[in-house]
Amino acid sequence: MALRAGQALAARAACTAARAGCRRRKLLSAFMVDIPAHITGVVWKIECAVGDPVAEGDVVVVLESMKMEMPVESEDAGTVAEIRCEEGQAVHEGDTLVVLG
């Protein structure tokens, strides 16, 4: 099926926009790192504050699940840009708890 000239231009523009959006997401993801909850539970303690430097392996949040304390460690180094949870808050596996910038 052949595309008309107008359809081809529209398809090319959509493809270019999609590539540009993908590049922007990659660029942002290179600077922002989400630290997710690895288990469903309750935020027992937040071990960091916005602006704190974090090294790989540092505990940023402690979750309580089934009466056990489960530390959530950073997989990357960076600076805490956002804290998206509060102590006592219920969270689900995969929820973003902390964002590093």
Gaussian input, Z-matrix of N, CA and C with variables (Angstrom, degrees):
# hf/3-21g

backbone

0 1
 N
 C     1     B1
 C     2     B2     1     A1
 N     3     B3     2     A2     1     D1
 C     4     B4     3     A3     2     D2
 C     5     B5     4     A4     3     D3
 N     6     B6     5     A5     4     D4
 C     7     B7     6     A6     5     D5
 C     8     B8     7     A7     6     D6
 N     9     B9     8     A8     7     D7
 C    10    B10     9     A9     8     D8
 C    11    B11    10    A10     9     D9
 N    12    B12    11    A11    10    D10
 C    13    B13    12    A12    11    D11
 C    14    B14    13    A13    12    D12
 N    15    B15    14    A14    13    D13
 C    16    B16    15    A15    14    D14
 C    17    B17    16    A16    15    D15
 N    18    B18    17    A17    16    D16
 C    19    B19    18    A18    17    D17
 C    20    B20    19    A19    18    D18
 N    21    B21    20    A20    19    D19
 C    22    B22    21    A21    20    D20
 C    23    B23    22    A22    21    D21
 N    24    B24    23    A23    22    D22
 C    25    B25    24    A24    23    D23
 C    26    B26    25    A25    24    D24
 N    27    B27    26    A26    25    D25
 C    28    B28    27    A27    26    D26
 C    29    B29    28    A28    27    D27
 N    30    B30    29    A29    28    D28
 C    31    B31    30    A30    29    D29
 C    32    B32    31    A31    30    D30
 N    33    B33    32    A32    31    D31
 C    34    B34    33    A33    32    D32
 C    35    B35    34    A34    33    D33
 N    36    B36    35    A35    34    D34
 C    37    B37    36    A36    35    D35
 C    38    B38    37    A37    36    D36
 N    39    B39    38    A38    37    D37
 C    40    B40    39    A39    38    D38
 C    41    B41    40    A40    39    D39
 N    42    B42    41    A41    40    D40
 C    43    B43    42    A42    41    D41
 C    44    B44    43    A43    42    D42
 N    45    B45    44    A44    43    D43
 C    46    B46    45    A45    44    D44
 C    47    B47    46    A46    45    D45
 N    48    B48    47    A47    46    D46
 C    49    B49    48    A48    47    D47
 C    50    B50    49    A49    48    D48
 N    51    B51    50    A50    49    D49
 C    52    B52    51    A51    50    D50
 C    53    B53    52    A52    51    D51
 N    54    B54    53    A53    52    D52
 C    55    B55    54    A54    53    D53
 C    56    B56    55    A55    54    D54
 N    57    B57    56    A56    55    D55
 C    58    B58    57    A57    56    D56
 C    59    B59    58    A58    57    D57
 N    60    B60    59    A59    58    D58
 C    61    B61    60    A60    59    D59
 C    62    B62    61    A61    60    D60
 N    63    B63    62    A62    61    D61
 C    64    B64    63    A63    62    D62
 C    65    B65    64    A64    63    D63
 N    66    B66    65    A65    64    D64
 C    67    B67    66    A66    65    D65
 C    68    B68    67    A67    66    D66
 N    69    B69    68    A68    67    D67
 C    70    B70    69    A69    68    D68
 C    71    B71    70    A70    69    D69
 N    72    B72    71    A71    70    D70
 C    73    B73    72    A72    71    D71
 C    74    B74    73    A73    72    D72
 N    75    B75    74    A74    73    D73
 C    76    B76    75    A75    74    D74
 C    77    B77    76    A76    75    D75
 N    78    B78    77    A77    76    D76
 C    79    B79    78    A78    77    D77
 C    80    B80    79    A79    78    D78
 N    81    B81    80    A80    79    D79
 C    82    B82    81    A81    80    D80
 C    83    B83    82    A82    81    D81
 N    84    B84    83    A83    82    D82
 C    85    B85    84    A84    83    D83
 C    86    B86    85    A85    84    D84
 N    87    B87    86    A86    85    D85
 C    88    B88    87    A87    86    D86
 C    89    B89    88    A88    87    D87
 N    90    B90    89    A89    88    D88
 C    91    B91    90    A90    89    D89
 C    92    B92    91    A91    90    D90
 N    93    B93    92    A92    91    D91
 C    94    B94    93    A93    92    D92
 C    95    B95    94    A94    93    D93
 N    96    B96    95    A95    94    D94
 C    97    B97    96    A96    95    D95
 C    98    B98    97    A97    96    D96
 N    99    B99    98    A98    97    D97
 C   100   B100    99    A99    98    D98
 C   101   B101   100   A100    99    D99
 N   102   B102   101   A101   100   D100
 C   103   B103   102   A102   101   D101
 C   104   B104   103   A103   102   D102
 N   105   B105   104   A104   103   D103
 C   106   B106   105   A105   104   D104
 C   107   B107   106   A106   105   D105
 N   108   B108   107   A107   106   D106
 C   109   B109   108   A108   107   D107
 C   110   B110   109   A109   108   D108
 N   111   B111   110   A110   109   D109
 C   112   B112   111   A111   110   D110
 C   113   B113   112   A112   111   D111
 N   114   B114   113   A113   112   D112
 C   115   B115   114   A114   113   D113
 C   116   B116   115   A115   114   D114
 N   117   B117   116   A116   115   D115
 C   118   B118   117   A117   116   D116
 C   119   B119   118   A118   117   D117
 N   120   B120   119   A119   118   D118
 C   121   B121   120   A120   119   D119
 C   122   B122   121   A121   120   D120
 N   123   B123   122   A122   121   D121
 C   124   B124   123   A123   122   D122
 C   125   B125   124   A124   123   D123
 N   126   B126   125   A125   124   D124
 C   127   B127   126   A126   125   D125
 C   128   B128   127   A127   126   D126
 N   129   B129   128   A128   127   D127
 C   130   B130   129   A129   128   D128
 C   131   B131   130   A130   129   D129
 N   132   B132   131   A131   130   D130
 C   133   B133   132   A132   131   D131
 C   134   B134   133   A133   132   D132
 N   135   B135   134   A134   133   D133
 C   136   B136   135   A135   134   D134
 C   137   B137   136   A136   135   D135
 N   138   B138   137   A137   136   D136
 C   139   B139   138   A138   137   D137
 C   140   B140   139   A139   138   D138
 N   141   B141   140   A140   139   D139
 C   142   B142   141   A141   140   D140
 C   143   B143   142   A142   141   D141
 N   144   B144   143   A143   142   D142
 C   145   B145   144   A144   143   D143
 C   146   B146   145   A145   144   D144
 N   147   B147   146   A146   145   D145
 C   148   B148   147   A147   146   D146
 C   149   B149   148   A148   147   D147
 N   150   B150   149   A149   148   D148
 C   151   B151   150   A150   149   D149
 C   152   B152   151   A151   150   D150
 N   153   B153   152   A152   151   D151
 C   154   B154   153   A153   152   D152
 C   155   B155   154   A154   153   D153
 N   156   B156   155   A155   154   D154
 C   157   B157   156   A156   155   D155
 C   158   B158   157   A157   156   D156
 N   159   B159   158   A158   157   D157
 C   160   B160   159   A159   158   D158
 C   161   B161   160   A160   159   D159
 N   162   B162   161   A161   160   D160
 C   163   B163   162   A162   161   D161
 C   164   B164   163   A163   162   D162
 N   165   B165   164   A164   163   D163
 C   166   B166   165   A165   164   D164
 C   167   B167   166   A166   165   D165
 N   168   B168   167   A167   166   D166
 C   169   B169   168   A168   167   D167
 C   170   B170   169   A169   168   D168
 N   171   B171   170   A170   169   D169
 C   172   B172   171   A171   170   D170
 C   173   B173   172   A172   171   D171
 N   174   B174   173   A173   172   D172
 C   175   B175   174   A174   173   D173
 C   176   B176   175   A175   174   D174
 N   177   B177   176   A176   175   D175
 C   178   B178   177   A177   176   D176
 C   179   B179   178   A178   177   D177
 N   180   B180   179   A179   178   D178
 C   181   B181   180   A180   179   D179
 C   182   B182   181   A181   180   D180
 N   183   B183   182   A182   181   D181
 C   184   B184   183   A183   182   D182
 C   185   B185   184   A184   183   D183
 N   186   B186   185   A185   184   D184
 C   187   B187   186   A186   185   D185
 C   188   B188   187   A187   186   D186
 N   189   B189   188   A188   187   D187
 C   190   B190   189   A189   188   D188
 C   191   B191   190   A190   189   D189
 N   192   B192   191   A191   190   D190
 C   193   B193   192   A192   191   D191
 C   194   B194   193   A193   192   D192
 N   195   B195   194   A194   193   D193
 C   196   B196   195   A195   194   D194
 C   197   B197   196   A196   195   D195
 N   198   B198   197   A197   196   D196
 C   199   B199   198   A198   197   D197
 C   200   B200   199   A199   198   D198
 N   201   B201   200   A200   199   D199
 C   202   B202   201   A201   200   D200
 C   203   B203   202   A202   201   D201
 N   204   B204   203   A203   202   D202
 C   205   B205   204   A204   203   D203
 C   206   B206   205   A205   204   D204
 N   207   B207   206   A206   205   D205
 C   208   B208   207   A207   206   D206
 C   209   B209   208   A208   207   D207
 N   210   B210   209   A209   208   D208
 C   211   B211   210   A210   209   D209
 C   212   B212   211   A211   210   D210
 N   213   B213   212   A212   211   D211
 C   214   B214   213   A213   212   D212
 C   215   B215   214   A214   213   D213
 N   216   B216   215   A215   214   D214
 C   217   B217   216   A216   215   D215
 C   218   B218   217   A217   216   D216
 N   219   B219   218   A218   217   D217
 C   220   B220   219   A219   218   D218
 C   221   B221   220   A220   219   D219
 N   222   B222   221   A221   220   D220
 C   223   B223   222   A222   221   D221
 C   224   B224   223   A223   222   D222
 N   225   B225   224   A224   223   D223
 C   226   B226   225   A225   224   D224
 C   227   B227   226   A226   225   D225
 N   228   B228   227   A227   226   D226
 C   229   B229   228   A228   227   D227
 C   230   B230   229   A229   228   D228
 N   231   B231   230   A230   229   D229
 C   232   B232   231   A231   230   D230
 C   233   B233   232   A232   231   D231
 N   234   B234   233   A233   232   D232
 C   235   B235   234   A234   233   D233
 C   236   B236   235   A235   234   D234
 N   237   B237   236   A236   235   D235
 C   238   B238   237   A237   236   D236
 C   239   B239   238   A238   237   D237
 N   240   B240   239   A239   238   D238
 C   241   B241   240   A240   239   D239
 C   242   B242   241   A241   240   D240
 N   243   B243   242   A242   241   D241
 C   244   B244   243   A243   242   D242
 C   245   B245   244   A244   243   D243
 N   246   B246   245   A245   244   D244
 C   247   B247   246   A246   245   D245
 C   248   B248   247   A247   246   D246
 N   249   B249   248   A248   247   D247
 C   250   B250   249   A249   248   D248
 C   251   B251   250   A250   249   D249
 N   252   B252   251   A251   250   D250
 C   253   B253   252   A252   251   D251
 C   254   B254   253   A253   252   D252
 N   255   B255   254   A254   253   D253
 C   256   B256   255   A255   254   D254
 C   257   B257   256   A256   255   D255
 N   258   B258   257   A257   256   D256
 C   259   B259   258   A258   257   D257
 C   260   B260   259   A259   258   D258
 N   261   B261   260   A260   259   D259
 C   262   B262   261   A261   260   D260
 C   263   B263   262   A262   261   D261
 N   264   B264   263   A263   262   D262
 C   265   B265   264   A264   263   D263
 C   266   B266   265   A265   264   D264
 N   267   B267   266   A266   265   D265
 C   268   B268   267   A267   266   D266
 C   269   B269   268   A268   267   D267
 N   270   B270   269   A269   268   D268
 C   271   B271   270   A270   269   D269
 C   272   B272   271   A271   270   D270
 N   273   B273   272   A272   271   D271
 C   274   B274   273   A273   272   D272
 C   275   B275   274   A274   273   D273
 N   276   B276   275   A275   274   D274
 C   277   B277   276   A276   275   D275
 C   278   B278   277   A277   276   D276
 N   279   B279   278   A278   277   D277
 C   280   B280   279   A279   278   D278
 C   281   B281   280   A280   279   D279
 N   282   B282   281   A281   280   D280
 C   283   B283   282   A282   281   D281
 C   284   B284   283   A283   282   D282
 N   285   B285   284   A284   283   D283
 C   286   B286   285   A285   284   D284
 C   287   B287   286   A286   285   D285
 N   288   B288   287   A287   286   D286
 C   289   B289   288   A288   287   D287
 C   290   B290   289   A289   288   D288
 N   291   B291   290   A290   289   D289
 C   292   B292   291   A291   290   D290
 C   293   B293   292   A292   291   D291
 N   294   B294   293   A293   292   D292
 C   295   B295   294   A294   293   D293
 C   296   B296   295   A295   294   D294
 N   297   B297   296   A296   295   D295
 C   298   B298   297   A297   296   D296
 C   299   B299   298   A298   297   D297
 N   300   B300   299   A299   298   D298
 C   301   B301   300   A300   299   D299
 C   302   B302   301   A301   300   D300

   B1=1.4479
   B2=1.5216
   B3=1.2839
   B4=1.4577
   B5=1.5305
   B6=1.3134
   B7=1.4623
   B8=1.5208
   B9=1.2948
   B10=1.4573
   B11=1.5224
   B12=1.3167
   B13=1.4589
   B14=1.5262
   B15=1.3046
   B16=1.4665
   B17=1.5216
   B18=1.3416
   B19=1.4661
   B20=1.5238
   B21=1.3152
   B22=1.4647
   B23=1.5257
   B24=1.3279
   B25=1.4697
   B26=1.5259
   B27=1.3299
   B28=1.4668
   B29=1.5275
   B30=1.3341
   B31=1.4612
   B32=1.5238
   B33=1.3301
   B34=1.4619
   B35=1.5334
   B36=1.3235
   B37=1.4686
   B38=1.5298
   B39=1.3381
   B40=1.4649
   B41=1.5179
   B42=1.3285
   B43=1.4636
   B44=1.5304
   B45=1.3303
   B46=1.4637
   B47=1.5246
   B48=1.3263
   B49=1.4694
   B50=1.5272
   B51=1.3303
   B52=1.4676
   B53=1.5229
   B54=1.3379
   B55=1.4733
   B56=1.5214
   B57=1.3269
   B58=1.4666
   B59=1.5215
   B60=1.3484
   B61=1.4606
   B62=1.5214
   B63=1.3163
   B64=1.4614
   B65=1.5279
   B66=1.3268
   B67=1.4666
   B68=1.5217
   B69=1.3409
   B70=1.4723
   B71=1.5154
   B72=1.3538
   B73=1.4643
   B74=1.5165
   B75=1.3365
   B76=1.4648
   B77=1.5239
   B78=1.3326
   B79=1.4536
   B80=1.5222
   B81=1.3438
   B82=1.4596
   B83=1.5171
   B84=1.3317
   B85=1.4559
   B86=1.5171
   B87=1.3408
   B88=1.4578
   B89=1.5231
   B90=1.3240
   B91=1.4535
   B92=1.5269
   B93=1.3121
   B94=1.4580
   B95=1.5233
   B96=1.3210
   B97=1.4620
   B98=1.5235
   B99=1.3322
   B100=1.4594
   B101=1.5212
   B102=1.3195
   B103=1.4604
   B104=1.5207
   B105=1.3414
   B106=1.4634
   B107=1.5263
   B108=1.3136
   B109=1.4686
   B110=1.5224
   B111=1.3022
   B112=1.4572
   B113=1.5291
   B114=1.3306
   B115=1.4596
   B116=1.5294
   B117=1.3085
   B118=1.4652
   B119=1.5186
   B120=1.3197
   B121=1.4595
   B122=1.5109
   B123=1.3282
   B124=1.4555
   B125=1.5276
   B126=1.3341
   B127=1.4633
   B128=1.5238
   B129=1.3207
   B130=1.4608
   B131=1.5215
   B132=1.3514
   B133=1.4550
   B134=1.5227
   B135=1.3270
   B136=1.4628
   B137=1.5291
   B138=1.3247
   B139=1.4662
   B140=1.5288
   B141=1.3403
   B142=1.4591
   B143=1.5278
   B144=1.3264
   B145=1.4633
   B146=1.5259
   B147=1.3216
   B148=1.4604
   B149=1.5289
   B150=1.3311
   B151=1.4633
   B152=1.5200
   B153=1.3306
   B154=1.4683
   B155=1.5237
   B156=1.3481
   B157=1.4642
   B158=1.5315
   B159=1.3227
   B160=1.4603
   B161=1.5271
   B162=1.3111
   B163=1.4602
   B164=1.5242
   B165=1.3135
   B166=1.4574
   B167=1.5289
   B168=1.3246
   B169=1.4628
   B170=1.5197
   B171=1.3353
   B172=1.4708
   B173=1.5234
   B174=1.3249
   B175=1.4641
   B176=1.5252
   B177=1.3378
   B178=1.4580
   B179=1.5251
   B180=1.3371
   B181=1.4599
   B182=1.5256
   B183=1.3201
   B184=1.4620
   B185=1.5294
   B186=1.3391
   B187=1.4629
   B188=1.5169
   B189=1.3284
   B190=1.4613
   B191=1.5221
   B192=1.3206
   B193=1.4499
   B194=1.5196
   B195=1.3053
   B196=1.4636
   B197=1.5442
   B198=1.3421
   B199=1.4665
   B200=1.5292
   B201=1.3353
   B202=1.4650
   B203=1.5236
   B204=1.3269
   B205=1.4598
   B206=1.5228
   B207=1.3201
   B208=1.4600
   B209=1.5314
   B210=1.3435
   B211=1.4664
   B212=1.5211
   B213=1.3136
   B214=1.4646
   B215=1.5199
   B216=1.3275
   B217=1.4621
   B218=1.5207
   B219=1.3186
   B220=1.4558
   B221=1.5253
   B222=1.3203
   B223=1.4600
   B224=1.5211
   B225=1.3353
   B226=1.4586
   B227=1.5210
   B228=1.3203
   B229=1.4628
   B230=1.5259
   B231=1.3212
   B232=1.4549
   B233=1.5135
   B234=1.3015
   B235=1.4561
   B236=1.5210
   B237=1.3232
   B238=1.4614
   B239=1.5302
   B240=1.3277
   B241=1.4614
   B242=1.5273
   B243=1.3514
   B244=1.4596
   B245=1.5180
   B246=1.3191
   B247=1.4614
   B248=1.5165
   B249=1.3231
   B250=1.4637
   B251=1.5232
   B252=1.3120
   B253=1.4649
   B254=1.5224
   B255=1.3246
   B256=1.4620
   B257=1.5156
   B258=1.3168
   B259=1.4617
   B260=1.5267
   B261=1.3260
   B262=1.4588
   B263=1.5139
   B264=1.3126
   B265=1.4660
   B266=1.5241
   B267=1.3229
   B268=1.4649
   B269=1.5274
   B270=1.3307
   B271=1.4624
   B272=1.5207
   B273=1.3150
   B274=1.4574
   B275=1.5195
   B276=1.3075
   B277=1.4550
   B278=1.5285
   B279=1.3302
   B280=1.4704
   B281=1.5120
   B282=1.3418
   B283=1.4727
   B284=1.5275
   B285=1.3278
   B286=1.4659
   B287=1.5168
   B288=1.3341
   B289=1.4525
   B290=1.5168
   B291=1.3304
   B292=1.4553
   B293=1.5260
   B294=1.3353
   B295=1.4559
   B296=1.5200
   B297=1.3357
   B298=1.4573
   B299=1.5064
   B300=1.3249
   B301=1.4645
   B302=1.4907
   A1=108.49
   A2=117.08
   A3=122.23
   A4=110.23
   A5=115.08
   A6=120.61
   A7=109.30
   A8=116.30
   A9=120.59
   A10=108.04
   A11=116.11
   A12=120.95
   A13=111.40
   A14=117.70
   A15=121.22
   A16=112.10
   A17=115.81
   A18=120.42
   A19=110.62
   A20=116.40
   A21=120.39
   A22=110.65
   A23=116.60
   A24=119.90
   A25=111.07
   A26=116.47
   A27=120.29
   A28=110.55
   A29=116.45
   A30=120.24
   A31=110.94
   A32=116.28
   A33=120.69
   A34=110.58
   A35=118.03
   A36=121.83
   A37=110.52
   A38=116.93
   A39=120.42
   A40=110.90
   A41=116.67
   A42=121.36
   A43=110.57
   A44=117.29
   A45=121.81
   A46=110.66
   A47=117.37
   A48=121.35
   A49=110.54
   A50=116.87
   A51=120.38
   A52=110.53
   A53=117.08
   A54=120.12
   A55=110.89
   A56=117.41
   A57=120.89
   A58=110.12
   A59=117.27
   A60=120.71
   A61=111.15
   A62=116.29
   A63=121.40
   A64=109.98
   A65=117.47
   A66=120.92
   A67=110.92
   A68=116.76
   A69=119.86
   A70=110.56
   A71=117.82
   A72=120.60
   A73=110.80
   A74=117.81
   A75=121.17
   A76=109.82
   A77=116.98
   A78=120.85
   A79=110.58
   A80=117.52
   A81=120.31
   A82=111.20
   A83=117.18
   A84=119.06
   A85=111.46
   A86=117.30
   A87=120.07
   A88=110.49
   A89=117.25
   A90=120.59
   A91=113.14
   A92=118.78
   A93=122.23
   A94=109.37
   A95=116.85
   A96=121.59
   A97=108.23
   A98=116.79
   A99=121.85
   A100=109.78
   A101=116.20
   A102=121.47
   A103=106.16
   A104=117.19
   A105=120.76
   A106=112.85
   A107=115.00
   A108=121.06
   A109=107.46
   A110=117.69
   A111=121.25
   A112=112.12
   A113=115.60
   A114=120.89
   A115=108.10
   A116=117.96
   A117=122.39
   A118=108.45
   A119=116.63
   A120=120.27
   A121=111.48
   A122=115.40
   A123=122.61
   A124=108.18
   A125=116.21
   A126=119.90
   A127=107.39
   A128=115.94
   A129=121.16
   A130=110.47
   A131=116.67
   A132=120.11
   A133=110.17
   A134=115.77
   A135=121.63
   A136=106.67
   A137=115.82
   A138=122.07
   A139=113.70
   A140=118.34
   A141=120.47
   A142=109.02
   A143=114.83
   A144=121.43
   A145=107.97
   A146=116.67
   A147=120.85
   A148=108.59
   A149=114.66
   A150=120.64
   A151=114.08
   A152=117.40
   A153=120.74
   A154=110.69
   A155=116.77
   A156=118.97
   A157=109.09
   A158=116.48
   A159=121.79
   A160=108.16
   A161=116.46
   A162=121.61
   A163=109.02
   A164=116.34
   A165=120.79
   A166=109.03
   A167=116.22
   A168=121.45
   A169=114.90
   A170=117.81
   A171=120.25
   A172=110.42
   A173=116.59
   A174=121.65
   A175=107.73
   A176=116.69
   A177=120.74
   A178=112.11
   A179=116.92
   A180=122.19
   A181=107.93
   A182=116.00
   A183=120.51
   A184=106.80
   A185=115.27
   A186=121.15
   A187=109.41
   A188=116.09
   A189=121.33
   A190=106.76
   A191=115.24
   A192=121.08
   A193=108.09
   A194=117.30
   A195=123.38
   A196=110.95
   A197=114.83
   A198=123.39
   A199=113.14
   A200=115.94
   A201=121.21
   A202=108.67
   A203=116.84
   A204=121.44
   A205=108.54
   A206=115.49
   A207=121.96
   A208=108.94
   A209=118.37
   A210=119.69
   A211=111.57
   A212=115.89
   A213=122.34
   A214=105.46
   A215=115.67
   A216=121.48
   A217=110.87
   A218=115.22
   A219=120.86
   A220=109.07
   A221=115.98
   A222=120.28
   A223=111.41
   A224=116.73
   A225=122.13
   A226=109.77
   A227=115.67
   A228=121.15
   A229=108.24
   A230=116.73
   A231=120.88
   A232=110.39
   A233=115.39
   A234=122.69
   A235=108.03
   A236=117.03
   A237=121.11
   A238=108.74
   A239=116.31
   A240=122.28
   A241=111.53
   A242=116.40
   A243=121.67
   A244=109.79
   A245=114.91
   A246=120.97
   A247=105.31
   A248=116.77
   A249=121.62
   A250=112.81
   A251=117.59
   A252=120.29
   A253=108.34
   A254=115.17
   A255=122.13
   A256=108.46
   A257=116.24
   A258=119.43
   A259=108.93
   A260=115.76
   A261=121.60
   A262=114.15
   A263=117.27
   A264=121.67
   A265=110.55
   A266=116.47
   A267=121.33
   A268=108.54
   A269=116.70
   A270=122.01
   A271=109.62
   A272=114.86
   A273=121.35
   A274=109.57
   A275=116.28
   A276=121.47
   A277=108.82
   A278=116.04
   A279=121.16
   A280=114.35
   A281=118.82
   A282=120.62
   A283=109.46
   A284=116.75
   A285=120.90
   A286=109.34
   A287=116.07
   A288=121.60
   A289=112.03
   A290=116.06
   A291=122.34
   A292=108.25
   A293=116.28
   A294=121.60
   A295=107.83
   A296=115.85
   A297=121.50
   A298=109.22
   A299=116.28
   A300=120.60
   A301=110.80
   D1=121.48
   D2=-177.74
   D3=-86.45
   D4=144.34
   D5=176.47
   D6=-92.91
   D7=143.42
   D8=173.07
   D9=-74.96
   D10=165.85
   D11=-177.22
   D12=-57.87
   D13=-43.50
   D14=-179.58
   D15=-65.73
   D16=-39.39
   D17=178.62
   D18=-66.93
   D19=-39.52
   D20=179.76
   D21=-64.25
   D22=-42.37
   D23=178.27
   D24=-64.27
   D25=-41.30
   D26=179.40
   D27=-65.02
   D28=-41.05
   D29=179.29
   D30=-65.15
   D31=-41.80
   D32=178.46
   D33=-63.77
   D34=-42.03
   D35=179.69
   D36=-64.54
   D37=-41.47
   D38=178.81
   D39=-64.59
   D40=-40.40
   D41=179.41
   D42=-65.49
   D43=-42.78
   D44=178.57
   D45=-63.29
   D46=-42.58
   D47=178.80
   D48=-64.11
   D49=-40.81
   D50=179.49
   D51=-64.10
   D52=-41.84
   D53=178.28
   D54=-64.42
   D55=-40.83
   D56=179.57
   D57=-64.09
   D58=-41.74
   D59=177.91
   D60=-63.07
   D61=-39.81
   D62=178.88
   D63=-63.74
   D64=-42.99
   D65=178.20
   D66=-62.43
   D67=-41.51
   D68=178.70
   D69=-62.92
   D70=-43.73
   D71=179.38
   D72=-62.28
   D73=-41.15
   D74=179.10
   D75=-64.50
   D76=-41.62
   D77=179.81
   D78=-64.06
   D79=-46.45
   D80=178.28
   D81=-64.14
   D82=-41.27
   D83=-178.69
   D84=-67.73
   D85=-22.76
   D86=177.20
   D87=-70.12
   D88=-24.64
   D89=-178.05
   D90=-104.44
   D91=-25.58
   D92=-178.34
   D93=-112.75
   D94=128.64
   D95=-178.56
   D96=-124.60
   D97=122.78
   D98=176.44
   D99=-84.41
   D100=139.25
   D101=172.13
   D102=-111.97
   D103=108.45
   D104=-175.41
   D105=-91.67
   D106=161.50
   D107=171.71
   D108=-71.65
   D109=133.60
   D110=-179.60
   D111=-94.27
   D112=-1.19
   D113=-179.33
   D114=-156.00
   D115=153.67
   D116=174.99
   D117=-77.11
   D118=133.71
   D119=-179.24
   D120=-178.57
   D121=-157.33
   D122=179.71
   D123=-120.26
   D124=137.76
   D125=177.48
   D126=-68.70
   D127=113.61
   D128=-178.19
   D129=-88.69
   D130=-43.42
   D131=-178.74
   D132=-152.73
   D133=138.52
   D134=174.58
   D135=-100.88
   D136=122.29
   D137=-173.14
   D138=-98.29
   D139=8.38
   D140=-177.93
   D141=-141.85
   D142=170.24
   D143=176.50
   D144=-134.84
   D145=158.93
   D146=177.79
   D147=-58.76
   D148=131.34
   D149=-179.04
   D150=97.57
   D151=-13.31
   D152=179.45
   D153=-71.17
   D154=138.47
   D155=171.72
   D156=-75.72
   D157=142.45
   D158=-179.34
   D159=-128.75
   D160=132.74
   D161=176.14
   D162=-98.77
   D163=160.64
   D164=176.13
   D165=-59.30
   D166=128.56
   D167=179.83
   D168=94.07
   D169=-7.70
   D170=177.30
   D171=-69.26
   D172=141.60
   D173=175.91
   D174=-79.48
   D175=125.94
   D176=179.86
   D177=-107.01
   D178=-30.48
   D179=-179.36
   D180=-145.28
   D181=147.20
   D182=172.95
   D183=-115.43
   D184=124.85
   D185=177.66
   D186=-101.73
   D187=150.24
   D188=172.51
   D189=-110.81
   D190=127.37
   D191=178.13
   D192=-145.36
   D193=126.77
   D194=-179.60
   D195=53.62
   D196=42.64
   D197=177.84
   D198=63.14
   D199=23.54
   D200=176.48
   D201=-121.32
   D202=143.87
   D203=175.25
   D204=-90.03
   D205=126.85
   D206=-177.15
   D207=-121.21
   D208=109.54
   D209=178.87
   D210=-71.98
   D211=140.95
   D212=174.41
   D213=-106.65
   D214=117.02
   D215=-176.47
   D216=-103.19
   D217=150.17
   D218=175.84
   D219=-77.15
   D220=136.12
   D221=176.85
   D222=-92.22
   D223=-7.09
   D224=-179.83
   D225=-136.22
   D226=162.66
   D227=173.62
   D228=-92.44
   D229=152.35
   D230=178.22
   D231=168.65
   D232=-164.87
   D233=178.58
   D234=-118.32
   D235=137.52
   D236=-179.05
   D237=-65.99
   D238=117.31
   D239=179.26
   D240=-96.28
   D241=-37.33
   D242=-178.99
   D243=-146.45
   D244=147.50
   D245=168.95
   D246=-117.79
   D247=116.97
   D248=-173.26
   D249=-103.83
   D250=24.13
   D251=178.36
   D252=-144.71
   D253=168.21
   D254=177.06
   D255=-131.07
   D256=152.89
   D257=176.30
   D258=-61.39
   D259=134.58
   D260=-178.04
   D261=91.72
   D262=-7.36
   D263=-178.37
   D264=-80.51
   D265=136.51
   D266=173.85
   D267=-79.04
   D268=134.44
   D269=178.63
   D270=-129.70
   D271=155.96
   D272=178.28
   D273=-107.73
   D274=156.47
   D275=176.33
   D276=-54.69
   D277=129.51
   D278=179.77
   D279=96.37
   D280=-15.15
   D281=177.41
   D282=-64.33
   D283=138.40
   D284=176.72
   D285=-75.01
   D286=124.57
   D287=179.70
   D288=-98.78
   D289=-42.86
   D290=-177.06
   D291=-139.00
   D292=145.46
   D293=175.99
   D294=-119.09
   D295=128.43
   D296=176.15
   D297=-98.35
   D298=143.22
   D299=177.70
   D300=-120.52

